[in-house]
Amino acid sequence: TFEIGVGRLIYMVVLNFFIMIGMIFSGTTQASLAWLWVDLIASFKQKESS
């Protein structure tokens, strides 16, 4: 269970890193960033419950 937790943590950090890079290069508005976060959290919870 510890390995799964670490894997999820790394996954989240990497994903956030790419979102941040993409935001910097594309000048993403905060609205679409918020939508991205909602989508990310939703998929994360869905993965957790399955």
C-alpha angles and dihedrals in degrees: 000000000000092000091051090052092050091047091053092048092051090045091053093046093049092046092049089048092054091045089052093048091047091049092052094049099041098035091233115198119242090246094062090041090056089049089051091053092049090050091047094049092045093052090044093054091045090054090048095053096045 
